[in-house]
Amino acid sequence: MSLSSPVHTWLSILRISNAPTVVSQVFAGAAVGWYTLPHGTALPLGALVLVLVGVLLSYLAGMILNDVCDARIDAAERPDRPIPSGRISLFIARFVGGSMLLIGISMLAVASPATLPWAIALGACILAYDMLHTLSAGSFLLMASCRGLVPVIAALAVSDTADWSVLTWTAGAAFAFIAAVSIAARNEMTGFGLMARVAAWSLPVAACVPLGMWGALAITPRGALLSSATVGAALLAAYLVLVGIRTASRRESPRSVPMAVAMWIGAMPAIDAATCFLLGSPTLGLLCLGMLVFSRALRPRFAGS
């Protein structure tokens, strides 16, 4: 695919390499909801597909609207981005992004009566982050909230009686992980300072949250194989995070920190897989690992930041 082709241009503005990490969050949330249903109950695939498509549309819309809001800044600092380079017009990007967000949030809102307020909250956080992230240093909390809301919506779409203790651990892990990544990535093109290092070194802990949930909530995995898979997926996430920290610590290239950020975000499906295995959903766990592989395959061609 040519780097100047329209398809490549749109996939670039969508930051498509990160999209699989949102899909895995839906799977993790679905596992939380399914965990509370009576054993043997079929996973409600209709609700899952509705949430999956709705979350993807909302996430991708947020990426487009982010570039819309950054158009003037990118014209000066990153003129090769699709909007300032003229490959996508500002009007078209605004229309497509706004339409996708409206459709995506609407799908999430009707997935279940329980998802309506959370879908509205997600839409509000996406818009607020896109409009405020260049104006407020605390806007990273909005981005973290977007990620934390995804498993909540997925879980409540599957079961409106989802276990909130499990859901709090799962959503809290996503929130904390992205918050730490955002702090570590601040001024990513200029270096890897003390605050960034502290935030980065909290990531291996966040990667092992499923193991903490296992102990704190006394969850019993369904068999030795799933127990081993839970530990293995969590350790894989921690390893990928550590590789990212090592990459960021190098000063050989100004791209070291952005490369590390991509690695950190790309580790999220392994955390989601550990959650799925722990809660007795091996198929969803394997799908999460598939999203990890897919994200890594896309990363060399499509930047995630």
BAZA-937124 format. One line per 3 residues: number of its first residue (from 1); their letters; for each residue x, z, y of C-alpha. Coordinates in nm, 2 decimals. Example, Ala and Ser with C-alpha at 12.3 -4.5 7.8 and 13.67 -1.06 7.14 Angstrom:
1) AS) 1.23:0.78:-0.45  1.37:0.71:-0.11
END
This chain:
1) MSL) 0.00:0.00:0.00  0.14:-0.11:0.33  0.21:0.18:0.58
4) SSP) 0.03:-0.02:0.85  -0.28:-0.10:0.64  -0.61:0.03:0.75
7) VHT) -0.65:0.23:0.43  -0.32:0.40:0.47  -0.39:0.47:0.83
10) WLS) -0.72:0.65:0.75  -0.57:0.84:0.45  -0.29:0.96:0.69
13) ILR) -0.53:1.09:0.95  -0.73:1.26:0.67  -0.41:1.43:0.55
16) ISN) -0.53:1.33:0.21  -0.24:1.50:0.02  -0.39:1.84:0.10
19) APT) -0.75:1.75:0.00  -0.69:1.84:-0.37  -0.61:2.20:-0.27
22) VVS) -0.96:2.23:-0.12  -1.11:2.09:-0.44  -0.93:2.36:-0.64
25) QVF) -1.08:2.63:-0.42  -1.43:2.50:-0.50  -1.34:2.53:-0.87
28) AGA) -1.21:2.89:-0.82  -1.53:2.98:-0.63  -1.74:2.83:-0.90
31) AVG) -1.56:3.04:-1.16  -1.64:3.35:-0.96  -2.01:3.26:-0.95
34) WYT) -2.02:3.16:-1.32  -1.85:3.48:-1.41  -2.16:3.68:-1.31
37) LPH) -2.40:3.47:-1.51  -2.49:3.57:-1.87  -2.24:3.45:-2.12
40) GTA) -2.33:3.11:-2.25  -2.51:3.00:-1.94  -2.43:2.64:-1.84
43) LPL) -2.25:2.58:-1.52  -2.50:2.43:-1.27  -2.32:2.10:-1.22
46) GAL) -2.57:1.98:-0.96  -2.49:2.26:-0.72  -2.12:2.23:-0.80
49) VLV) -2.11:1.86:-0.72  -2.31:1.92:-0.40  -2.06:2.18:-0.28
52) LVG) -1.76:1.98:-0.39  -1.87:1.67:-0.19  -1.98:1.89:0.10
55) VLL) -1.65:2.08:0.12  -1.45:1.76:0.10  -1.64:1.59:0.37
58) SYL) -1.62:1.90:0.59  -1.24:1.94:0.53  -1.17:1.57:0.59
61) AGM) -1.39:1.57:0.91  -1.19:1.87:1.03  -0.87:1.67:0.99
64) ILN) -1.00:1.37:1.19  -1.14:1.60:1.47  -0.81:1.78:1.48
67) DVC) -0.64:1.45:1.57  -0.92:1.37:1.82  -0.86:1.70:2.00
70) DAR) -0.48:1.65:1.98  -0.49:1.29:2.11  -0.32:1.36:2.44
73) IDA) -0.06:1.59:2.30  0.02:1.35:2.01  0.05:1.07:2.27
76) AER) 0.35:1.25:2.41  0.49:1.43:2.10  0.38:1.22:1.80
79) PDR) 0.30:0.87:1.93  0.31:0.73:1.57  -0.01:0.92:1.48
82) PIP) -0.31:0.69:1.41  -0.50:0.76:1.74  -0.22:0.74:2.00
85) SGR) -0.06:0.44:1.82  -0.40:0.26:1.86  -0.45:0.20:1.49
88) ISL) -0.77:0.41:1.51  -0.97:0.43:1.83  -1.06:0.77:1.98
91) FIA) -1.43:0.67:1.98  -1.44:0.57:1.62  -1.24:0.88:1.51
94) RFV) -1.48:1.10:1.70  -1.79:0.93:1.55  -1.66:0.93:1.20
97) GGS) -1.53:1.29:1.21  -1.85:1.42:1.37  -2.08:1.24:1.12
100) MLL) -1.88:1.35:0.82  -1.89:1.72:0.94  -2.26:1.70:1.00
103) IGI) -2.33:1.55:0.65  -2.08:1.79:0.48  -2.22:2.11:0.63
106) SML) -2.58:1.99:0.56  -2.49:1.94:0.20  -2.34:2.29:0.18
109) AVA) -2.64:2.44:0.36  -2.89:2.31:0.10  -2.68:2.38:-0.21
112) SPA) -2.85:2.72:-0.24  -3.05:2.94:-0.01  -2.76:3.18:-0.02
115) TLP) -2.51:2.93:0.12  -2.69:2.85:0.44  -2.53:3.11:0.67
118) WAI) -2.19:3.06:0.52  -2.21:2.68:0.56  -2.30:2.73:0.93
121) ALG) -2.00:2.97:0.96  -1.77:2.71:0.81  -1.88:2.44:1.04
124) ACI) -1.84:2.67:1.34  -1.49:2.77:1.23  -1.38:2.41:1.18
127) LAY) -1.50:2.31:1.53  -1.36:2.62:1.69  -1.02:2.57:1.53
130) DML) -0.99:2.20:1.62  -1.08:2.28:1.99  -0.88:2.60:2.03
133) HTL) -0.57:2.57:1.82  -0.35:2.44:2.10  -0.49:2.70:2.34
136) SAG) -0.48:3.03:2.15  -0.20:3.17:1.93  -0.47:3.35:1.73
139) SFL) -0.65:3.04:1.63  -0.47:3.04:1.29  -0.73:3.31:1.19
142) LMA) -1.00:3.04:1.22  -0.80:2.81:0.99  -0.76:3.09:0.74
145) SCR) -1.13:3.17:0.77  -1.22:2.81:0.68  -1.02:2.84:0.36
148) GLV) -1.16:3.18:0.28  -1.52:3.06:0.32  -1.48:2.78:0.07
151) PVI) -1.48:2.99:-0.25  -1.76:3.21:-0.10  -1.99:2.90:-0.06
154) AAL) -1.90:2.77:-0.40  -1.96:3.10:-0.57  -2.30:3.15:-0.40
157) AVS) -2.41:2.80:-0.49  -2.35:2.87:-0.85  -2.50:3.22:-0.85
160) DTA) -2.66:3.40:-0.56  -2.57:3.73:-0.73  -2.20:3.66:-0.74
163) DWS) -1.98:3.97:-0.78  -1.87:4.05:-0.43  -1.57:4.26:-0.55
166) VLT) -1.43:3.95:-0.73  -1.53:3.72:-0.45  -1.36:3.94:-0.19
169) WTA) -1.03:3.93:-0.38  -1.06:3.55:-0.42  -1.16:3.47:-0.07
172) GAA) -0.93:3.73:0.08  -0.63:3.58:-0.11  -0.71:3.23:0.04
175) FAF) -0.75:3.38:0.39  -0.42:3.58:0.36  -0.23:3.29:0.21
178) IAA) -0.33:3.04:0.48  -0.28:3.29:0.76  0.08:3.36:0.64
181) VSI) 0.15:2.99:0.60  0.02:2.93:0.96  0.25:3.20:1.10
184) AAR) 0.54:3.07:0.90  0.47:2.71:1.02  0.44:2.80:1.39
187) NEM) 0.69:2.59:1.58  0.77:2.42:1.25  0.98:2.15:1.41
190) TGF) 1.21:2.39:1.60  1.32:2.63:1.33  1.25:2.92:1.09
193) GLM) 1.26:3.24:1.29  1.23:3.60:1.19  0.85:3.62:1.21
196) ARV) 0.82:3.30:1.01  1.05:3.44:0.75  0.85:3.76:0.72
199) AAW) 0.53:3.57:0.68  0.69:3.33:0.43  0.81:3.62:0.21
202) SLP) 0.46:3.76:0.19  0.34:3.44:0.02  0.48:3.52:-0.33
205) VAA) 0.27:3.84:-0.31  -0.04:3.64:-0.21  0.03:3.40:-0.49
208) CVP) 0.00:3.68:-0.74  -0.33:3.82:-0.61  -0.52:3.71:-0.93
211) LGM) -0.29:3.95:-1.12  -0.37:4.23:-0.87  -0.74:4.15:-0.91
214) WGA) -0.70:4.17:-1.29  -0.56:4.53:-1.26  -0.77:4.66:-0.98
217) LAI) -1.11:4.54:-1.12  -1.02:4.60:-1.48  -1.12:4.24:-1.57
220) TPR) -1.08:4.16:-1.94  -0.97:3.79:-2.00  -1.14:3.62:-2.29
223) GAL) -0.85:3.61:-2.53  -0.47:3.62:-2.54  -0.44:3.26:-2.45
226) LSS) -0.63:3.29:-2.12  -0.44:3.61:-2.05  -0.11:3.41:-2.09
229) ATV) -0.25:3.12:-1.88  -0.35:3.36:-1.60  0.00:3.50:-1.58
232) GAA) 0.16:3.16:-1.62  -0.04:3.00:-1.34  0.02:3.29:-1.10
235) LLA) 0.40:3.28:-1.17  0.39:2.91:-1.12  0.24:2.96:-0.78
238) AYL) 0.50:3.22:-0.69  0.78:2.99:-0.81  0.65:2.70:-0.60
241) VLV) 0.63:2.93:-0.30  0.99:3.05:-0.35  1.11:2.69:-0.37
244) GIR) 0.94:2.63:-0.04  1.11:2.94:0.12  1.44:2.81:0.00
247) TAS) 1.37:2.47:0.15  1.26:2.62:0.48  1.58:2.83:0.50
250) RRE) 1.80:2.53:0.49  1.89:2.39:0.83  2.01:2.05:0.71
253) SPR) 1.70:1.87:0.85  1.44:1.93:1.12  1.18:1.84:0.86
256) SVP) 1.28:2.14:0.63  1.00:2.37:0.75  0.73:2.10:0.74
259) MAV) 0.84:2.01:0.39  0.82:2.38:0.29  0.47:2.41:0.45
262) AMW) 0.35:2.12:0.23  0.50:2.30:-0.08  0.32:2.62:0.01
265) IGA) -0.02:2.46:0.06  0.04:2.26:-0.26  0.09:2.58:-0.46
268) MPA) -0.27:2.69:-0.39  -0.43:2.51:-0.69  -0.20:2.72:-0.92
271) IDA) -0.35:3.04:-0.76  -0.70:2.90:-0.81  -0.61:2.81:-1.17
274) ATC) -0.50:3.17:-1.24  -0.83:3.29:-1.10  -1.03:3.06:-1.32
277) FLL) -0.83:3.15:-1.63  -0.88:3.52:-1.56  -1.25:3.48:-1.52
280) GSP) -1.29:3.29:-1.85  -1.32:2.94:-1.71  -1.04:2.74:-1.88
283) TLG) -1.18:2.40:-1.80  -1.20:2.48:-1.43  -0.85:2.62:-1.45
286) LLC) -0.71:2.30:-1.60  -0.89:2.10:-1.33  -0.72:2.32:-1.07
289) LGM) -0.38:2.24:-1.23  -0.48:1.87:-1.22  -0.53:1.91:-0.85
292) LVF) -0.19:2.06:-0.81  -0.03:1.75:-0.98  -0.25:1.52:-0.78
295) SRA) -0.15:1.68:-0.45  0.22:1.66:-0.54  0.18:1.29:-0.62
298) LRP) 0.02:1.21:-0.29  0.26:1.42:-0.08  0.55:1.17:-0.06
301) RFA) 0.32:0.90:0.10  0.09:1.11:0.31  0.22:1.40:0.52
304) GS) 0.01:1.72:0.51  0.08:1.83:0.86
END
